[in-house]
Amino acid sequence: MEIEKITQTTLDHYERTAEQFFAGTIDHDVSQNIAALLDAIDTPAPCTLLDLGCGPGRDLKVFRERGHHAIGIDGAQRFVDMARAYSGCEVWRQDFVQLELPAQYFDGIYANASLFHVPSAALPTVLKALHAALKPGGILFSSNPRGHNQEGWHGPRYGSYYDYETWERYLTAAGFIPVHHYYRPAGLPRDQQPWLASVWKRTEARP
């Protein structure tokens, strides 16, 4: 399937299940991830942040309540509407594989449980778009289900599941340098930590 059809099929699933998704994730504790992004940003607050794949707006609202200028992006119109209402923030509807972002605009980009939906064939282009949207020295946070570099369909959703070494190769090729990474949930044996979280800094120029 062509990339746009793959992403649209995944988005259609979220359109159909938006309310159930919100109810099932509203209480998830991702404070570690939010802190990982904000602690890595060198510029004084308030920061200009992009929540990539903001869903119904849970984390977007947290950024706004902390005084930051937060903008959300999601490809599902139902999520866009919900996030605007819940967070009070500006939210753009864009498919990740067709991003149109302002250049060097954001201090930080927060991609929590979102980039793994991008097919590997499209990932380099998406990452370069995020790199270009960050100010020099800006920070990208990502959290994805980890795996052994496989991708494909899991029911109606498409996913790509990388180990850290492969994820690092993608990010460095796009012009990022690693800050640090960790596995979630904290305090459990590695085989019970399905999430790989990582923090990256934009280099001064794209390679």
Secondary structure, DSSP 8 states (H G I E B T S, - for coil): --HHHHHHHHHHHHHHHHHHHHHHHTT---HHHHHHHHHH--S-SS-EEEEET-TTSHHHHHHHHTT-EEEEEES-HHHHHHHHHHH-SEEEE--GGG----TT-EEEEEEES-GGGS-TTTHHHHHHHHHHHEEEEEEEEEEEE--SSEEEEETTEEEEE--HHHHHHHHHHTTEEEEEEEEESTTS-GGG--EEEEEEEE-SS--
